[in-house]
């Protein structure tokens, strides 16, 4: 079973365990009940913003949706052995195909940061919808170039460049000029 499929299943499992109805979760997360149903049924892969809202509403870490097993001590991930974590999109199922997230710490218990290697392909779309969520993000470009829309600013980062920003500001990260990029991304969400 893929981790992508597990995201919706884990949300549903946690919601049921805590005896929270879909309507209650919708109210607590300020999301539409239909959107939550689609996420739980794996009909859509959400962006980070709704996942963070759901995590907070369920009183769990964002990483809980991505964890397969948990380890209390340090976690070492060897080169080439990153675990495919999840794909995130901004809206539709089609939009999720341009970013693949590979978790570097899915086995770490109690973490507050989510480190990923992210492969970014051209989205094929001219528009890059912005999203916002609580927390902070750090991005380091490993290969290629990325364009980051942040508020009203646009930044282009190439190999070796990094950016650290508050993710409460509307933002979007995508491949620059329809190229390929690989980044190290660390997402922190307060609990």
Buried (B, 14 or more C-beta within 10 A) or exposed (E): EEBBEBBBBBBBEBBEEEEBEBEBBBEBBEBEBEBBBBBBEBEBBBBBBBBBBBBBBBEBBBBBBBBEEBBEEEBEBEEEEBBBBBBBBBEEEEBBEBBBBBBBBBBBBEBEBBBBBBBBBBBEEEEBBBBBBBBBBBBBBBBBBBBBBBEEEEBEBEEEBEBEBEBEEBBBBBBBEEBEBBBBBBBBBEE
